[in-house]
Amino acid sequence: MKQKIANRPNWTRILKKRYYQHYVSDEVFEGYMSFLYLDQVREPLFIQYAGESVCIADHGYSWIMLFPRDSHHSVTIMLDSNDQVLQWYFDVTWLTELNDEGVPVIHDLYLDLVQLPNGNHFVLDEDELLDARHKGIINEDVYELAVQEMQAIQQSLESGDNKYILHTGKYIEQLRNQRLHEYK
């Protein structure tokens, strides 16, 4: 399984960054929330989705990452330099843990889902999940867990009750408050 570390320590595209995290427990969310500020990048990162080109990393962009407790997914809300949502990126995960520095690390179960602000969404890396099952990296139970978690995420998007999307404004406000606090 792939591992992703919230503060992206080895991402060479990022030349200058700031990272903050805290634990949240409220009526909507319980788990770690982190903010990654991409102050300076080597070059912008563009991703293609069915003919749409989306820049997800550039100077001044921010990522809000949510790692829900006791869940098999995480979500990254990617924002441009004006705090406008570029995409919501859902990672299906085996587990989330803290590394020796106390930073969340996800054990990625290959499947991802991107939700764009226009309502389009795309399931990614189904081939990687199938390949991992075929090669014995994961067993049938883990494969089924990943598929069921993806189906639950898709259902919440299609029914319009995905709590992360519904409360994105709240998370952006927390990001702005962190930014203001930093400059006081």
Stockholm file with secondary structure:
# STOCKHOLM 1.0

chainA/1-184         MKQKIANRPNWTRILKKRYYQHYVSDEVFEGYMSFLYLDQVREPLFIQYAGESVCIADHGYSWIMLFPRDSHHSVTIMLDSNDQVLQWYFDVTWLTELNDEGVPVIHDLYLDLVQLPNGNHFVLDEDELLDARHKGIINEDVYELAVQEMQAIQQSLESGDNKYILHTGKYIEQLRNQRLHEYK
#=GR chainA/1-184 SS CEEEETTCTTCTTEEEEEEEEEEEESSSCEEEEEEEEEEEESSCEEEEETTEEEEEECTTEEEEEEEETTCSEEEEEEECTTCCEEEEEEEEEEEEEECTTSCEEEEEEEEEEEECTTSCEEEECHHHHHHHHHTTSSCHHHHHHHHHHHHHHHHHHHTTCCHHHHTHHHHHHHHHHHHHHHTC
#=GC SS_cons         CEEEETTCTTCTTEEEEEEEEEEEESSSCEEEEEEEEEEEESSCEEEEETTEEEEEECTTEEEEEEEETTCSEEEEEEECTTCCEEEEEEEEEEEEEECTTSCEEEEEEEEEEEECTTSCEEEECHHHHHHHHHTTSSCHHHHHHHHHHHHHHHHHHHTTCCHHHHTHHHHHHHHHHHHHHHTC
//
